[in-house]
Amino acid sequence: MALSPALKGQAMQLPDVKTYAKIPQILDVPNLIQSQIQSWDWLTAEGLIEVYQEISPIADYTGKKYELHFLEHYFREPKYSPQESKEREITYSQPLYVKTRLVMKETGEIKEQEIFMGDIPMMTNNGTFIINGAERVVVSQLVRSPGIYFVLERNAVTNRNLCFAKLIPSRGAWLEFETSSKDILSVKVDRKRKVSASTFLRALGVSDDDEMLALFSDIDNDENHRYMETTIEKDPVLDPKDLNFKEEDLRSLWEWLHEDKEYDVEAARRIAAAQIEFYRRLRPGEPPSLENSRTLIRNLFFGARRYDLGRVGRYKLNRRLGQAGNNELMTLTVEDIISVIRTMIRINQGEGHPDDIDHLGNRRVRAVGELVQNQVRVGLLRMERMVKEKMTLVDPEVAAPQGLVNIRPVVASVREFFGGSQLSQFMDQTNPLAELTHKRRLSALGPGGLSRERAGFDVRDVHFSHYGRICPIETPEGPNIGLLSSLASYARINPYGFIESPYRKVFNTLPNDSDDLKGRTVTEAILDGDGKTIVGKGRAIGANKINAIKALPNGTEIHVLPFVAQGDENVIYLSADQEEDYRVAQANADLDHLNQFIQDRVELRVGENYIQEPADLIDYMDVSPMQIMSVSAALIPFLEHDDANRALMGSNMQRQAVPLLRAQAPVVGTGIESRVARDSGQLVTSEIDGVVTSVSGREIIVTDENGEEFAHPLIKFSRTNQGTCFDQRPIATKGDVVEVGSVLADSSSTDHGELALG
């Protein structure tokens, strides 16, 4: 960085840190609050657009007078800064404006207006919210992912394992499939009465019994247990002749289900009879009609308003059923139902495997963005009802978007979430670690999650899929044990909400034109075009052989000793269900100077098993020994010598350390202290490259090479949520040369930018 002569200075002095680590740090720990910040950015960029698109356009009850469309939205600048909001004891928020268009259907007139949709609380740069002057954190929730789950339950009468399946959408009716001890398959909708699987398929358009049997003939072929045949035999079918249907009703039903097939009156009557039977089972007291039963089925599973698998649900469903379906379709299809029944029959016959509910491939994180989006959706749906009511009363001459839209339900819904939800919590601010850990917490409690009383032992237990994703150590003692956990230090959350962990790729072949061949040991002899040996098996590739190898035909693979690739581009993030298929070596496996595995046999993880296997079977390797632990546990030196129970207590007690009068960094640390201090947001770091030109107790001024001054204000003796004292002290001196991110001031629990707990 070139500085003008007037701004010459000395480099900033920080204490020397000596490292005794045997394993070098390959990958920097990612920003420790990225999960909060990325989720909020998603909400403001995409999440709000999604919910507005769901309700847009709003038409009046007749559908003939008005249509209200929501177009794009934007935020205006907040009125006060976060610090001012705290001092004034108000909420730090930004006004949200939405562009709307009202279409008068009778006249074709269009009115456009920008509508103020209320003040939405904003996230500060530190991942917190300021609500009525107090800092709060929205804790991420760990919930069961939407999708399909197959479980085996032992039947006491026949002593057989029978398969049950649950199809859980993001929003809408649950479908439960059951196998009885007499081999009958049935379906329950929303835990109501059972309907036979054959009636259900018939109601969805598979009208002919032979056609239905043909769908399962290739797998339902066990001599002793014919599931579909038995189900059809025992099915109490209504005789279509007993029911009177209008011809036009049957035709419209046929067109809805089979638009590409020729109309068949008998088949249509069978479908109609099945739909009536389905309606009778689900709504026992009401008189059934074909129109009502068709509307019920359409709304329950095929209407986007009432039924939504969600992107995650569709992804999980396609993945579990092994179908290369359309990932954009958010409602069910008849093919989905058929695939579910096929998979059930296979599991009943002992093929395929049931699902593990506690596996992290089946649990996902709902971060702050999604939680707030759900609240906005609730508010908008309430608002939609009010808009429709107003549309019936308002005169077309004076109708305008501003007069139709009432923002109260949306504002109330969001305010209720931030002020009163179980997941919006008063931030633990005792020290920087407490603050950071609170933002990285995962809770299985809360709306849509578990309750303390119902949660059993299995949900709370450490699972093998937690490796590198959720810390096995840090969790409270007491009734919440295992229900509140912490994100592991290197873990991140992918767009679907599943937790991913990083791994380094292991190679045992290289192309002949690679620049990385020199010095590597080959495991198969390299031969030229005439069959002569260039490099013998077990020999190292010398510099004099490189040209001969490069002269081989392009794309020739050279087999070398397994080695770990360098560079961030060879670090791959895997979710828990992706990792199942691979063999992963530990971070402390012995490597030589070329990153080749020294031992022939290496300890690996495959699923939940730890085995010793030849090195050439390895697919990936851990990034760091620290990756299985959370930040709190990673601060404990020589953690591997501790008993797990004491380590749990230690990592919880570090969060309770109060700030001291004179903070002192630990003499023996683990190397992550400075990252914790920096990402907690309690330090003041430089926003520009430049030279410190003024230091006082109130602010530090850094001047860049163009002579422009940037002031960094310091917070003095402020009260934290827990009543401890928060105070920032300058450590930079006048004349120090600083870069973006250099530490300028310590907080009450840091020492020269390193965490220093009491």
SVG drawing of the C-alpha trace seen along z (x, -y; Angstrom):
<svg xmlns="http://www.w3.org/2000/svg" viewBox="-79 -16 96 84">
<polyline fill="none" stroke="black" stroke-width="0.4" points="0.0,0.0 1.6,-3.3 1.0,-6.2 1.6,-9.9 4.8,-11.1 2.8,-13.1 1.2,-9.8 4.3,-7.7 4.0,-5.6 5.2,-2.4 3.5,1.0 1.2,1.7 2.7,3.8 0.8,6.9 2.1,9.5 4.1,12.4 2.1,15.7 4.2,18.9 2.4,22.0 3.3,25.6 0.6,27.1 1.7,30.3 -1.1,30.1 -1.0,26.9 -4.2,24.8 -5.4,25.6 -8.6,23.6 -9.4,20.4 -12.4,20.7 -15.3,19.0 -17.0,15.9 -18.6,17.2 -21.9,15.3 -22.3,15.9 -25.4,18.2 -27.3,15.3 -26.1,12.6 -26.6,14.7 -30.1,15.8 -31.1,12.2 -29.7,11.1 -31.7,13.9 -34.9,12.6 -34.4,9.0 -33.4,10.0 -35.6,13.1 -37.7,14.2 -40.0,11.2 -40.5,11.4 -41.6,15.1 -44.3,14.3 -45.7,11.3 -45.8,13.5 -47.8,16.2 -50.7,13.8 -50.4,11.7 -52.8,11.0 -55.6,10.6 -59.0,10.7 -62.4,9.9 -64.8,12.7 -66.6,12.7 -63.4,12.4 -65.0,9.9 -64.3,6.4 -60.8,5.9 -57.3,7.4 -54.5,6.1 -51.0,7.0 -47.8,6.6 -44.8,5.7 -41.3,5.0 -40.4,3.9 -37.5,1.8 -36.3,0.5 -35.6,-3.2 -32.7,-4.2 -33.3,-3.7 -34.0,-6.8 -31.5,-6.2 -28.3,-4.2 -28.2,-1.0 -26.4,-3.0 -29.0,-5.8 -31.8,-3.3 -30.3,-1.8 -30.0,-5.2 -33.6,-6.2 -34.9,-2.7 -36.6,-2.2 -36.5,0.5 -33.8,0.3 -35.9,0.7 -36.2,-0.3 -39.4,-1.3 -40.6,1.2 -42.3,-0.1 -44.1,2.1 -45.2,1.0 -48.8,2.1 -51.1,2.1 -54.9,2.2 -56.7,3.4 -60.4,2.5 -61.6,5.5 -64.9,3.8 -63.3,0.7 -59.7,1.9 -58.4,-1.1 -55.1,-0.6 -53.9,-2.5 -50.3,-2.2 -49.2,-3.3 -46.3,-2.8 -47.5,-1.6 -45.7,-1.8 -45.8,1.7 -44.6,0.9 -41.2,0.7 -39.4,4.0 -36.7,4.6 -33.2,4.7 -30.3,6.9 -27.2,5.0 -23.7,5.9 -23.2,8.1 -26.2,10.4 -28.4,9.0 -31.7,7.0 -32.4,4.0 -36.0,4.2 -37.2,1.4 -33.6,0.5 -32.5,4.1 -30.3,6.3 -31.9,9.6 -30.9,12.7 -33.1,14.9 -31.9,18.5 -31.9,20.9 -34.3,23.8 -33.5,27.4 -36.6,29.1 -37.6,32.3 -37.2,31.6 -40.3,31.9 -40.2,35.0 -41.0,38.7 -40.0,40.9 -40.2,44.7 -40.1,46.5 -40.4,50.2 -42.5,51.2 -42.7,54.7 -46.2,56.2 -46.9,58.0 -49.5,60.4 -47.5,61.7 -44.0,60.8 -43.2,59.2 -41.6,55.8 -44.2,53.6 -43.5,50.4 -45.2,47.1 -44.5,43.9 -45.2,40.2 -45.3,37.6 -44.7,34.3 -45.1,31.1 -43.8,27.7 -47.4,26.5 -50.6,28.6 -52.1,32.0 -49.9,34.8 -50.3,38.1 -49.6,41.3 -49.3,44.7 -49.7,47.9 -49.3,51.6 -51.7,53.8 -50.8,57.3 -53.1,58.7 -51.0,57.0 -53.6,54.2 -52.1,50.8 -54.1,47.8 -53.7,44.0 -54.6,41.5 -55.0,37.8 -54.1,35.5 -54.5,38.3 -58.1,38.6 -59.9,41.8 -58.2,44.4 -58.9,44.9 -57.7,47.9 -54.7,47.2 -56.6,48.6 -59.5,46.2 -57.0,43.3 -55.3,44.2 -58.7,44.7 -59.8,41.2 -56.6,39.8 -57.4,41.3 -56.1,44.9 -59.5,46.3 -58.9,49.8 -57.8,52.6 -55.7,54.3 -54.0,51.0 -53.4,50.5 -51.9,54.0 -49.6,53.5 -48.0,50.4 -46.7,52.7 -46.4,56.1 -42.6,55.9 -42.0,55.6 -45.2,56.9 -44.3,60.5 -43.8,62.2 -45.8,65.5 -46.8,65.1 -47.6,61.4 -49.3,59.8 -49.9,56.3 -51.7,54.6 -53.9,57.6 -55.0,58.0 -55.7,54.3 -58.0,54.3 -59.8,57.5 -60.6,56.1 -61.6,52.7 -65.2,51.8 -65.9,50.2 -69.1,48.3 -70.9,49.5 -71.0,46.6 -74.4,47.8 -75.9,46.8 -74.8,43.2 -76.3,40.7 -73.7,38.5 -74.4,35.7 -72.6,36.3 -71.0,32.8 -69.6,33.4 -68.0,36.7 -66.5,35.0 -65.0,32.1 -63.6,34.7 -62.0,36.7 -60.5,33.5 -59.0,32.5 -57.3,35.9 -56.7,37.2 -56.6,34.3 -54.6,36.3 -56.7,39.4 -60.0,40.2 -63.1,39.9 -64.2,43.2 -67.5,43.0 -67.2,46.2 -63.7,45.3 -64.9,41.8 -67.8,43.3 -65.4,45.5 -63.1,42.5 -66.2,40.4 -67.4,43.3 -63.9,43.5 -63.8,39.7 -67.3,39.8 -66.0,42.7 -62.9,40.7 -65.1,37.6 -67.4,39.8 -64.4,41.1 -62.8,37.6 -66.0,35.7 -68.4,38.3 -71.2,35.9 -71.6,34.0 -73.7,35.1 -71.2,36.0 -71.4,34.6 -69.0,35.0 -68.2,31.3 -67.4,31.2 -65.2,34.3 -63.3,33.1 -62.7,29.7 -61.5,31.4 -59.0,33.6 -57.8,30.7 -57.3,28.4 -55.7,31.1 -52.9,32.1 -52.9,30.3 -53.7,26.7 -50.6,24.5 -52.6,22.3 -53.2,25.1 -50.5,27.6 -46.8,26.7 -44.0,29.3 -41.5,26.4 -38.2,26.5 -36.7,28.7 -39.6,31.1 -39.6,31.6 -35.8,32.1 -35.9,34.7 -38.9,36.5 -37.2,36.8 -34.0,37.9 -35.6,40.5 -37.8,42.0 -35.0,42.0 -37.0,40.1 -35.5,37.5 -38.6,35.3 -39.2,31.6 -37.6,29.8 -39.8,26.7 -43.2,28.5 -44.4,27.8 -47.5,29.9 -48.0,33.7 -48.5,35.8 -50.1,39.2 -46.6,40.5 -45.3,39.4 -48.0,41.4 -47.3,44.5 -43.6,44.2 -44.2,44.0 -46.4,47.2 -43.8,49.0 -41.0,48.1 -43.2,49.3 -43.8,52.6 -40.0,53.0 -39.2,52.2 -41.9,54.6 -40.2,57.3 -36.8,56.6 -35.3,54.6 -34.3,51.0 -33.8,49.5 -36.0,47.4 -35.1,43.9 -33.3,42.7 -35.4,39.7 -32.4,38.3 -30.0,38.3 -28.9,34.7 -29.9,35.5 -33.5,35.5 -33.3,32.4 -32.8,28.9 -32.1,25.5 -34.7,22.7 -32.6,19.6 -33.7,16.1 -34.7,15.2 -37.1,18.2 -38.6,17.7 -39.4,14.0 -40.6,14.9 -43.1,17.3 -44.4,14.5 -44.7,12.1 -46.7,14.8 -49.1,15.2 -49.6,11.4 -50.1,11.1 -52.7,13.9 -54.7,12.0 -54.3,8.9 -55.5,10.7 -58.9,11.5 -59.3,7.9 -58.5,6.6 -61.1,9.0 -63.7,7.7 -63.0,4.1 -63.1,4.9 -66.8,5.9 -67.7,2.6 -65.5,0.0 -66.8,-2.2 -64.8,-1.8 -64.5,-5.6 -62.6,-6.0 -60.9,-2.6 -57.1,-2.9 -54.4,-0.4 -53.7,-2.6 -57.4,-2.5 -57.7,1.3 -54.5,2.4 -54.4,2.4 -50.8,3.0 -51.7,3.6 -51.8,7.5 -48.3,7.6 -46.8,5.2 -48.4,6.9 -47.3,10.4 -43.6,9.3 -43.7,7.4 -45.2,10.3 -42.4,12.6 -39.5,10.3 -41.1,9.4 -42.6,12.7 -41.5,15.7 -39.6,18.5 -36.8,18.2 -36.3,14.4 -34.2,14.2 -32.6,11.5 -29.0,11.7 -26.5,13.2 -23.9,10.4 -21.8,11.4 -18.7,11.6 -17.8,11.9 -17.9,15.7 -21.4,15.7 -22.6,13.3 -21.1,15.3 -22.3,18.7 -25.8,17.3 -25.9,16.4 -24.6,19.9 -27.1,21.8 -29.4,24.4 -32.7,25.1 -35.0,28.1 -37.7,26.3 -40.1,23.5 -43.2,23.4 -43.2,26.3 -40.4,28.1 -40.3,30.4 -41.4,29.7 -39.2,30.6 -41.7,33.0 -42.2,35.0 -38.5,35.1 -37.2,38.6 -33.6,39.9 -33.0,40.5 -33.6,36.9 -31.2,35.6 -28.4,38.1 -25.2,37.5 -25.6,39.0 -22.8,40.0 -24.1,37.5 -23.3,34.6 -19.6,35.1 -18.3,31.7 -21.8,30.2 -23.1,30.0 -20.8,30.0 -21.0,33.2 -19.8,31.4 -21.6,28.0 -25.1,28.4 -26.8,27.3 -27.0,29.6 -30.6,30.1 -34.0,30.5 -32.7,29.0 -29.8,31.3 -29.4,32.3 -32.2,30.0 -30.1,26.9 -26.8,27.4 -24.1,25.4 -22.9,25.2 -19.4,26.8 -16.6,24.3 -16.3,25.0 -19.9,25.9 -22.2,23.8 -25.8,24.0 -26.7,24.7 -29.6,23.0 -31.9,26.0 -31.2,25.5 -29.0,28.6 -25.7,28.3 -22.5,28.9 -19.0,29.6 -15.8,29.1 -13.5,31.9 -10.3,32.0 -10.4,34.0 -8.0,37.0 -6.6,38.1 -4.7,41.2 -4.4,40.4 -3.2,37.3 -3.4,36.4 0.0,36.7 0.1,32.9 -0.2,32.0 2.4,29.7 2.1,31.6 3.8,34.9 7.4,34.2 8.6,36.2 5.4,38.3 5.7,42.1 3.8,44.1 1.7,47.2 1.6,48.5 4.5,48.5 4.3,45.7 4.9,47.1 5.5,45.3 3.9,46.1 6.3,49.0 5.6,50.6 9.0,49.4 9.0,48.4 9.4,44.7 9.0,44.9 8.8,48.3 6.2,49.1 7.0,47.8 9.6,45.3 9.5,41.5 9.0,39.4 12.3,37.5 12.6,34.1 14.2,35.9 11.1,38.0 8.5,35.2 8.9,34.5 8.6,38.1 5.4,38.3 4.0,35.2 4.7,36.6 2.2,39.5 -1.3,39.1 -3.3,36.4 -5.6,37.5 -3.3,40.5 -3.9,41.1 -0.8,41.6 -1.5,43.7 0.3,42.2 0.3,42.6 -2.9,41.2 -2.4,37.5 -4.5,34.6 -4.9,31.7 -3.8,28.2 -5.8,25.0 -9.3,23.8 -10.7,25.0 -10.1,28.6 -12.1,28.1 -15.7,29.5 -18.6,29.0 -20.8,32.1 -24.2,32.4 -24.8,35.4 -26.6,37.5 -24.0,36.8 -21.2,37.8 -22.8,41.3 -21.4,42.6 -17.7,41.6 -14.7,42.8 -13.2,40.0 -9.8,40.0 -9.1,38.0 -7.2,34.7 -4.3,36.2 -3.4,38.9 0.3,38.8 1.3,37.0 4.8,36.4 6.1,33.1 4.1,33.8 0.9,34.5 1.0,38.2 -0.3,40.7 2.7,42.3 0.9,45.3 -0.5,48.0 -3.6,48.4 -5.4,45.4 -8.3,45.0 -11.4,44.0 -15.0,43.1 -17.8,44.7 -21.2,43.8 -21.2,44.7 -18.3,47.1 -14.6,46.5 -12.4,48.9 -8.8,49.3 -8.5,49.5 -5.8,49.2 -5.0,45.5 -6.1,45.7 -9.7,46.2 -9.9,42.7 -12.2,40.2 -11.9,37.2 -10.0,36.0 -11.0,33.8 -9.9,30.2 -8.9,29.7 -9.1,31.6 -11.1,28.7 -13.9,29.2 -16.0,31.5 -16.2,29.0 -18.0,25.7 -16.1,22.5 -16.5,22.8 -15.1,26.3 -12.3,25.3 -11.1,22.7 -10.1,25.4 -6.4,26.3 -5.6,30.0 -9.3,30.8 -8.5,34.4 -7.2,35.1 -10.4,34.0 -13.4,36.1 -16.4,35.2 -18.6,34.3 -16.0,31.8 -15.4,30.4 -19.2,29.8 -19.1,27.9 -16.0,26.0 -17.4,24.8 -20.6,23.7 -18.7,22.0 -16.5,19.9 -19.6,18.1 -20.2,17.0 -16.9,15.3 -17.4,11.6 -15.2,8.8 -12.2,7.9 -10.6,4.5 -7.5,5.6 -8.0,8.2 -5.1,10.6 -5.0,13.0 -4.3,16.6 -0.7,17.7 -1.6,21.0 -4.4,20.7 -5.6,22.8 -5.3,20.2 -8.9,19.4 -9.0,16.6 -8.6,13.8 -11.3,15.0 -13.8,15.3 -13.0,11.7 -13.3,10.3 -16.5,12.1 -18.3,11.3 -18.4,7.7 -17.0,6.3 -13.8,5.0 -13.3,1.9 -11.6,2.8 -10.4,0.4 -12.8,-0.1 -10.0,-1.3 -6.3,-1.0 -4.4,-4.0 -2.6,-5.6 -4.0,-6.3 -3.9,-10.1 -5.8,-10.7 -6.5,-8.6 -8.7,-9.6 -11.0,-7.8 -14.0,-8.7 -12.9,-7.9 -10.0,-6.8 -9.4,-8.5 -7.8,-6.7 -6.7,-8.7 -6.4,-7.0 -3.9,-7.8 -6.2,-10.5 -6.2,-12.4 -9.9,-11.4 -10.6,-10.8 -12.7,-7.9 -13.8,-8.2 -14.3,-5.0 -16.4,-5.9 -15.8,-4.0 -18.5,-2.9 -17.6,-3.9 -18.9,-2.3 -22.2,-1.1 -24.5,1.4 -24.9,4.8 -28.0,6.9 -26.6,8.8 -25.6,5.7 -21.9,6.1 -19.8,3.1 -18.9,2.8 -16.1,0.5 -13.8,0.1 -10.2,-1.0 -7.9,-2.1 -4.8,0.1 -3.7,-1.6 -1.4,-4.6 -1.0,-7.7 1.1,-6.9 0.3,-3.2 -0.2,-1.9 -3.4,0.2 -5.3,2.3 -8.9,3.1 -9.8,5.3 -6.9,4.3 -7.9,4.1 -8.0,0.5 -9.6,0.9 -10.2,3.7 -13.4,4.4 -13.7,5.2 -13.0,8.9 -10.2,8.8 -6.5,8.2 -4.8,6.9 -7.6,8.4 -7.5,11.8 -10.3,13.2 -9.4,12.7 -12.0,14.2 -12.1,13.6"/>
</svg>
